[in-house]
């Protein structure tokens, strides 16, 4: 650059900046002075021309209706993906090309080559700008845990969910039976989507309330305070609006069930303005034609219930867990004693019975259970217990009825890690040995439910089916009247060691949905979460 006085250089820079900002900003005198300065310094003039070219080409490249704009952007994105070294290499090549042609004759040729090179550079720079400011899908949540082949579906494409995946608006999460996925939000909220479920993250902008569609299945949510507004869960039957709370939603074809353990959640039904406020330890139901609220209970329904030992309720006028049997004549429940024998004691802090070689007997309840079930062909036994060891000799009797011989009316047994349920029927063909359910040691108590209906015996653990047998047939006509025992047979033999929490006996076969709901309700009411 030719030497210039400091004051003149400062003036030229000021004129140049004003001219680049606004082409019409210079007066005629200032424009003439600016032209004289550029003629005096060709290199400075070249820089000004380059900036003008850059402004013009950048404007063209950022016009979306330009020909092959999308293809250009895709190519530049690919260049960017190869890293900064690739961009630096392309820039150096273009500079070399321009320098090689700079001294050739003919200003038009030099400017054509320079313009071509500059256009390519601007395409790269323009693409960087475009990619940087192009609208990006907002990240909704992050995957924390995955169990089973959970899928993330978007635009008819399906990928396996993995820990640390970022989930975006519009994506659909599909969880198979027996699987689960746990998701977390930046604000500390989390969701767990459990087996045979499908949910969709509704499109949302930054600052909008969280909103999820639940097509089917079970979702447990722990929601922290929401600055953008209460979180919304939309189902085929209604909508739950949840501020800070802990809740569970179970969506089936028939209805949407909402259980709340903390906070208050508003539940509404599609097509109805009325809504219900579901508080802690309450349950709401929304279907296509009903909207109702009730307290959470275990068992969820008591029709067909013939015997109940529950630590969740207190016996009338006694500081003991509830033990009742349904009176055959009045059909009402009446208190019935559950008497400890030997090394069996009530853990008063939790109202559970600890059995260390002793057992429990309900002599008074046996005849009523017998009369309620004999002649029928259905039965359900639900028991919540913790074995003292998963290596017990056996078969040790956990719960049994009329167990004064080797053939009780029914018996739940343990031998090592195997659990069996045998039931006596009047089937013509003697049944084979009861199927064995192998269960590994668990941190929480076992919740086993056994259901019998003519020709089918099903075992559930925590509300999920684990075994099914179709070789049991006949009614319960051959039953005998005898005591109900827990932890041994009626003679105190075949002892089982452990902690017995609860027992429920029904003279009907519970359907899978009710079995699962009972397991969920007990877990929540016992303080073990959702």
C-alpha positions in Angstrom: 0.0 0.0 0.0 1.3 3.5 -0.9 2.2 5.5 2.2 -0.5 7.8 3.4 -0.7 10.4 6.1 -2.3 9.1 9.3 -5.2 11.6 9.1 -5.9 10.7 5.4 -5.9 7.0 6.2 -8.3 7.6 9.1 -10.6 9.6 6.8 -10.5 6.9 4.0 -11.3 4.2 6.5 -14.3 6.2 7.8 -15.5 6.8 4.2 -15.1 3.1 3.3 -17.0 2.0 6.4 -19.9 4.4 5.6 -20.0 3.4 2.0 -20.1 -0.4 2.8 -22.9 0.2 5.3 -25.0 2.3 2.9 -24.0 2.9 -0.7 -25.9 6.2 -0.8 -24.5 7.6 2.5 -21.6 9.6 0.9 -22.0 13.1 -0.6 -20.6 13.9 -4.0 -17.5 15.5 -2.5 -16.9 12.6 -0.2 -17.4 10.1 -3.0 -14.9 11.9 -5.2 -12.4 11.9 -2.4 -13.0 8.2 -1.8 -12.4 7.4 -5.5 -9.1 9.4 -5.5 -8.0 7.5 -2.4 -8.8 4.1 -4.0 -6.9 5.0 -7.2 -3.9 5.9 -5.1 -3.9 2.5 -3.4 -4.8 -0.5 -5.7 -4.5 -3.1 -2.9 -6.9 -1.2 -0.7 -9.2 -0.8 -3.7 -9.1 -4.6 -4.2 -10.2 -5.2 -0.6 -13.1 -2.8 -1.0 -14.2 -4.6 -4.3 -13.8 -8.0 -2.6 -16.1 -6.8 0.2 -18.7 -5.5 -2.3 -18.6 -8.8 -4.1 -19.0 -10.7 -0.9 -22.0 -8.7 0.1 -23.7 -9.2 -3.2 -23.0 -13.0 -3.5 -23.9 -13.6 0.1 -27.3 -12.0 -0.5 -27.7 -14.2 -3.6 -26.7 -17.4 -1.8 -29.1 -16.8 1.0 -32.1 -16.4 -1.3 -34.0 -19.6 -0.9 -35.4 -19.6 -4.5 -32.0 -19.7 -6.0 -31.4 -22.5 -8.4 -30.1 -25.7 -6.7 -30.0 -23.9 -3.4 -30.7 -27.1 -1.4 -28.0 -29.1 -3.3 -25.5 -26.3 -2.6 -26.4 -26.3 1.1 -26.1 -30.1 1.3 -22.6 -30.0 -0.4 -21.4 -27.3 2.0 -22.7 -29.2 5.0 -20.7 -32.2 3.8 -17.6 -29.9 3.6 -18.3 -28.7 7.1 -18.6 -32.2 8.3 -15.1 -33.0 7.2 -13.8 -30.4 9.6 -12.1 -27.0 9.5 -9.0 -28.4 7.8 -11.1 -29.1 4.7 -12.4 -25.6 4.6 -9.0 -24.1 5.1 -7.7 -26.3 2.2 -10.4 -25.1 -0.1 -9.8 -21.5 0.8 -6.1 -21.8 0.1 -6.7 -23.5 -3.3 -9.0 -20.6 -4.3 -6.5 -18.0 -3.2 -3.8 -19.7 -5.2 -6.0 -19.8 -8.2 -6.8 -16.1 -7.9 -3.1 -15.2 -7.4 -2.0 -17.3 -10.5 -4.5 -15.4 -12.7 -4.0 -12.0 -11.2 -1.1 -11.0 -13.6 -2.7 -12.3 -16.8 -3.8 -9.7 -19.4 -7.3 -8.5 -19.5 -9.1 -7.2 -16.4 -12.3 -9.0 -17.4 -10.6 -12.4 -17.3 -9.0 -11.6 -13.9 -12.2 -10.5 -12.4 -14.1 -13.5 -13.9 -11.7 -15.9 -12.2 -11.7 -13.9 -9.0 -15.5 -13.8 -9.0 -15.7 -17.5 -9.5 -13.3 -18.2 -6.7 -15.0 -15.7 -4.4 -18.4 -17.2 -5.2 -17.2 -20.6 -4.0 -15.8 -19.1 -0.8 -19.0 -17.3 -0.2 -21.0 -20.5 -0.8 -19.0 -22.1 2.0 -19.4 -19.1 4.3 -23.0 -18.6 3.4 -23.7 -22.3 4.2 -22.0 -22.0 7.6 -24.2 -19.0 8.3 -27.3 -20.9 7.0 -26.6 -24.0 9.0 -25.9 -22.1 12.1 -29.1 -20.2 12.0 -31.3 -22.8 10.2 -34.2 -23.9 12.5 -33.1 -27.0 14.4 -35.5 -29.6 16.1 -35.6 -28.8 19.8 -34.2 -31.5 22.1 -37.0 -32.6 24.5 -35.4 -35.1 26.8 -32.5 -37.5 27.2 -32.5 -41.3 27.5 -31.2 -42.4 30.9 -32.0 -46.1 31.0 -33.2 -48.7 28.4 -34.5 -52.2 29.0 -35.4 -54.3 26.0 -35.6 -53.4 22.3 -37.2 -50.0 22.7 -37.6 -48.1 19.4 -37.4 -44.4 18.4 -39.5 -43.8 15.3 -39.5 -40.6 13.1 -40.5 -40.1 9.5 -41.1 -43.9 9.0 -37.6 -44.7 10.2 -36.9 -46.7 13.3 -33.8 -46.8 15.5 -33.0 -48.7 18.7 -33.0 -46.4 21.7 -29.7 -46.1 23.5 -28.6 -44.4 26.7 -27.7 -40.7 26.2 -29.8 -40.4 23.1 -31.4 -36.9 22.7 -35.1 -37.1 21.9 -36.7 -34.4 19.7 -40.1 -33.1 18.9 -42.3 -35.4 16.8 -40.5 -38.6 17.8 -42.4 -41.7 18.8 -41.2 -44.0 21.5 -42.4 -47.7 21.2 -41.7 -49.9 24.2 -42.3 -53.7 23.8 -43.9 -56.0 26.4 -41.4 -56.4 29.3 -39.3 -53.4 28.2 -38.9 -49.9 29.6 -37.2 -46.6 29.0 -36.4 -43.8 31.5 -36.2 -40.2 30.2 -35.0 -37.1 31.9 -35.5 -33.4 31.3 -33.1 -30.5 32.0 -35.3 -29.3 34.8 -35.0 -32.6 36.7 -38.3 -34.1 35.7 -38.3 -37.7 34.5 -40.6 -40.2 32.8 -40.5 -44.0 32.8 -42.4 -45.6 29.9 -43.1 -49.3 30.7 -43.9 -52.4 28.6 -46.3 -52.4 25.6 -46.5 -48.6 25.4 -46.3 -46.0 22.7 -45.9 -42.2 23.3 -45.2 -39.2 21.0 -43.4 -36.0 21.9 -45.7 -33.3 20.5 -43.9 -30.5 18.5 -43.1 -27.6 20.7 -41.0 -24.4 20.7 -38.6 -23.4 23.4 -40.5 -22.0 26.3 -43.7 -23.9 25.6 -45.2 -26.3 28.2 -44.2 -30.0 27.8 -46.8 -32.0 26.0 -46.9 -35.8 25.3 -49.5 -38.0 23.6 -49.9 -41.5 25.1 -51.4 -43.9 22.6 -51.3 -46.9 24.9 -49.4 -48.3 27.9 -48.1 -47.1 31.2 -46.2 -43.9 32.0 -44.8 -42.9 35.4 -43.8 -39.3 35.7 -42.0 -37.3 38.4 -42.6 -33.6 37.4 -40.7 -30.8 38.9 -42.0 -27.2 39.0 -42.7 -26.0 35.4 -41.8 -22.4 34.5 -43.6 -22.7 31.1 -46.8 -24.1 32.6 -48.2 -27.5 33.7 -47.1 -30.5 31.7 -49.9 -32.1 29.6 -50.5 -35.8 28.9 -53.1 -36.4 26.1 -54.7 -39.8 25.7 -57.5 -41.2 23.4 -59.9 -40.6 26.3 -58.9 -37.3 27.9 -56.1 -35.1 29.2 -54.1 -34.9 32.4 -52.7 -31.4 33.3 -49.8 -31.9 35.8 -47.9 -29.2 37.7 -45.2 -30.5 40.1 -46.4 -34.0 41.0 -45.7 -37.7 40.9 -48.2 -39.7 38.9 -48.9 -42.8 36.8 -51.1 -43.0 33.7 -52.3 -46.3 32.3 -53.9 -46.2 28.9 -55.9 -49.1 27.5 -58.5 -49.3 24.8 -61.3 -48.9 27.3 -60.0 -46.0 29.5 -57.3 -43.9 31.0 -56.4 -44.5 34.6 -54.6 -41.8 36.6 -53.0 -42.5 40.0 -51.3 -39.7 42.0 -48.9 -40.1 44.9 -47.8 -36.5 45.2 -49.3 -33.2 44.2 -52.6 -32.6 42.4 -53.4 -33.4 38.8 -56.3 -32.2 36.7 -58.1 -34.9 34.7 -60.6 -34.2 32.0 -62.5 -36.2 29.4 -62.6 -35.6 25.7 -65.8 -33.7 24.7 -66.5 -32.5 28.3 -65.6 -29.2 29.9 -65.8 -30.6 33.4 -62.6 -31.8 35.0 -61.6 -33.5 38.3 -58.7 -32.7 40.6 -56.9 -35.9 41.5 -54.9 -35.6 44.7 -52.3 -37.8 46.5 -53.6 -41.4 47.0 -56.5 -40.8 44.7 -57.3 -42.4 41.4 -59.1 -41.0 38.4 -60.7 -42.7 35.4 -61.6 -41.2 32.0 -63.3 -43.1 29.3 -65.4 -42.2 26.3 -68.5 -41.9 28.5 -67.3 -41.6 32.1 -65.1 -39.4 34.3 -64.8 -40.4 37.9 -62.6 -40.3 41.0 -62.0 -42.7 43.9 -59.5 -43.4 46.6 -56.6 -45.8 45.9 -57.3 -49.1 47.5 -55.8 -52.6 47.7 -57.5 -54.8 46.5 -58.9 -52.5 43.8 -62.2 -54.4 43.8 -63.7 -56.4 46.6 -66.4 -58.3 44.8 -65.6 -62.0 45.0 -63.1 -61.4 47.8 -63.4 -64.1 50.4 -60.5 -63.5 52.7 -58.1 -60.5 53.3 -55.1 -60.0 55.5 -53.8 -56.4 54.9 -51.3 -54.3 56.7 -52.6 -51.2 54.9 -55.8 -51.2 57.1 -56.3 -51.4 60.8 -58.6 -53.9 62.5 -61.6 -52.2 64.2 -60.7 -51.3 67.8 -57.4 -53.2 67.6 -53.9 -52.2 66.9 -53.4 -55.0 64.4 -53.6 -55.4 60.6 -57.0 -56.1 59.1 -57.9 -59.8 58.9 -61.4 -60.4 57.6 -63.4 -63.2 56.0 -66.7 -62.9 54.1 -69.5 -64.4 56.0 -71.3 -67.0 53.9 -74.8 -66.2 55.2 -74.7 -62.4 55.4 -72.2 -61.9 52.6 -70.6 -59.2 54.7 -67.0 -59.2 56.0 -66.3 -60.1 59.6 -63.1 -60.0 61.6 -61.4 -63.3 61.9 -58.3 -64.0 64.1 -54.9 -64.9 62.5 -53.2 -66.7 65.4 -49.4 -67.1 65.7 -47.9 -70.5 66.6 -44.3 -71.0 67.6 -41.7 -68.7 66.3 -44.1 -66.3 64.6 -44.4 -62.6 65.6 -46.0 -59.4 64.5 -43.6 -56.7 63.5 -45.6 -53.8 64.9 -43.7 -51.1 63.1 -44.8 -52.5 59.8 -47.7 -54.9 60.7 -46.0 -57.8 58.9 -45.6 -61.2 60.4 -42.1 -62.6 60.7 -41.9 -66.4 60.6 -38.8 -68.2 62.0 -40.0 -71.8 62.1 -43.5 -70.9 63.4 -46.6 -70.3 61.4 -50.0 -68.6 61.4 -53.4 -70.2 61.4 -56.9 -68.9 60.8 -59.2 -71.8 62.0 -62.3 -69.6 62.0 -61.8 -68.4 58.4 -61.4 -71.9 56.8 -65.1 -73.0 56.7 -66.2 -69.7 55.2 -63.5 -69.8 52.5 -64.5 -73.4 51.8 -68.2 -72.6 51.4 -67.4 -69.6 49.2 -65.3 -71.5 46.8 -66.6 -75.1 46.8 -68.6 -75.9 43.7 -67.0 -73.1 41.7 -64.3 -73.4 39.1 -62.4 -70.1 39.7 -59.9 -69.0 42.3 -57.3 -66.2 42.8 -54.6 -66.1 45.5 -52.6 -62.9 45.9 -49.7 -62.9 48.4 -47.0 -60.4 49.2 -44.0 -61.8 51.1 -40.2 -61.9 51.5 -38.4 -65.3 51.8 -35.7 -65.4 54.5 -33.6 -67.4 52.0 -33.8 -68.4 48.3 -32.3 -71.7 49.3 -35.1 -73.1 51.5 -35.6 -76.8 51.7 -39.0 -77.8 50.6 -41.6 -77.8 49.4 -42.2 -75.3 52.2 -45.8 -74.1 52.6 -46.2 -70.3 52.2 -50.0 -70.2 52.1 -52.4 -73.2 52.1 -55.9 -74.3 52.8 -57.1 -77.6 54.5 -53.5 -78.7 54.5 -53.8 -81.7 56.8 -52.6 -84.2 54.3 -50.4 -84.4 51.2 -53.2 -83.0 49.1 -54.4 -79.6 50.3 -57.2 -77.7 48.7 -54.5 -75.3 47.4 -51.0 -74.5 48.4 -48.3 -71.9 47.4 -44.9 -73.5 48.0 -41.2 -72.7 47.8 -38.3 -75.0 47.2 -35.0 -73.2 46.7 -35.6 -70.6 44.0 -38.6 -72.4 42.7 -42.2 -71.6 43.6 -45.2 -73.8 42.9 -48.9 -73.5 43.2 -51.0 -76.7 43.4 -54.8 -76.8 43.4 -57.2 -79.7 43.9 -60.0 -80.2 41.4 -62.4 -82.9 40.3 -60.8 -83.3 36.9 -60.9 -86.8 35.5 -57.2 -86.9 34.6 -54.8 -86.6 37.6 -52.9 -83.4 37.1 -49.1 -83.4 36.6 -46.8 -81.9 39.1 -47.4 -78.1 39.4 -45.2 -76.0 37.1 -42.1 -74.5 38.8 -41.6 -70.7 38.6 -37.9 -69.9 39.2 -37.4 -66.5 40.8 -34.1 -64.9 41.5 -33.5 -63.0 44.7 -35.1 -59.6 44.7 -34.5 -56.4 46.7 -38.3 -55.8 47.2 -40.9 -58.3 48.5 -42.4 -60.7 46.0 -45.9 -60.0 44.9 -47.3 -63.3 43.4 -50.8 -63.7 42.1 -52.2 -67.1 41.0 -55.4 -67.3 39.0 -57.3 -70.5 38.1 -60.1 -70.8 35.7 -61.3 -74.2 34.3 -58.4 -75.4 32.1 -56.0 -72.5 32.8 -53.6 -71.7 35.7 -51.7 -68.4 35.3 -49.0 -67.0 37.6 -48.1 -63.3 37.8 -45.2 -61.5 39.5 -45.7 -57.8 40.2 -48.7 -57.8 37.9 -46.9 -59.4 34.9 -47.5 -62.9 33.7 -44.6 -65.3 34.3 -46.2 -68.7 33.8 -49.2 -70.4 32.3 -50.4 -74.0 32.4 -53.4 -75.5 30.6 -53.4 -79.0 32.2 -55.6 -78.1 35.2 -59.3 -78.9 34.6 -62.3 -79.4 36.7 -64.2 -77.5 39.5 -63.4 -77.3 43.2 -66.1 -79.7 44.3 -63.6 -82.1 46.0 -62.4 -79.5 48.5 -62.6 -80.2 52.2 -63.2 -77.7 55.0 -60.0 -76.9 56.9 -58.0 -74.1 58.3 -56.1 -71.4 56.4 -52.4 -71.6 57.3 -49.4 -69.3 56.5 -45.9 -70.5 56.9 -46.6 -74.3 57.4 -49.2 -76.9 57.0 -52.0 -77.3 59.5 -49.8 -79.6 61.6 -47.0 -77.1 61.7 -44.9 -79.2 59.3 -43.2 -78.1 56.0 -42.2 -74.8 57.6 -41.4 -71.7 55.5 -39.2 -68.9 56.8 -39.7 -65.3 55.9 -41.9 -62.2 56.2 -45.6 -62.4 55.2 -47.0 -59.0 54.4 -50.5 -59.6 52.9 -52.9 -62.2 51.6 -56.0 -61.9 49.5 -58.2 -64.8 48.4 -61.0 -64.5 45.8 -63.6 -67.0 44.5 -63.2 -65.6 41.0 -60.5 -65.4 38.4 -59.0 -61.9 38.2 -58.4 -60.6 34.7 -54.8 -59.4 33.8 -55.8 -55.7 34.0 -57.0 -56.1 37.6 -54.0 -58.2 38.6 -51.7 -55.4 37.3 -53.7 -52.7 39.0 -53.7 -54.5 42.3 -49.9 -54.8 42.1 -49.5 -51.1 41.3 -51.9 -50.0 44.0 -50.2 -52.1 46.7 -46.8 -50.9 45.7 -47.9 -47.3 45.9 -49.8 -47.6 49.2 -47.0 -49.5 50.8 -44.7 -46.6 50.1 -42.5 -48.4 47.5 -43.1 -45.8 44.7 -44.8 -46.3 41.4 
